Amino acid sequence: MSKTTGRQYPPKFKMRVALEVIKGDKTLSQVASENNIQPSLASLWRDQLLNEGAEDVFGKSKKESERKKQEKAAQKEKDELLKTIGQLTVERDFLQRFCDEYGYEPPEAPGSGRHAG
């Protein structure tokens, strides 16, 4: 029994195969064989193209592409911020251990709200 790979094909490839099948110069099996896919997959892409329209089936809309770009940029910014927070936490913990080990009490920062009593 063969294991399915779940391979994903680029939209341009799907469109080309679907158009070849629709064109009718070759049989469905010939088109599938030449493109190393199952005939049922070529048939599915043909039907999707005919029934749903090429723009919605194989390509992403401009709006969706823009949204994905924004999500990617936001994720990158979040990752950078988390990296910075992690670095600062490590530095603070190191300095706190150093101060505790050598009995150093740092002076109060101006405007910290604490008053010497």
Summary of the structure (lengths in Angstrom):
residues: 117
radius of gyration: 29.9
end to end distance: 80.6
largest distance: 93.5
contacts: 225
relative contact order: 0.07
helix: 68%
strand: 0%
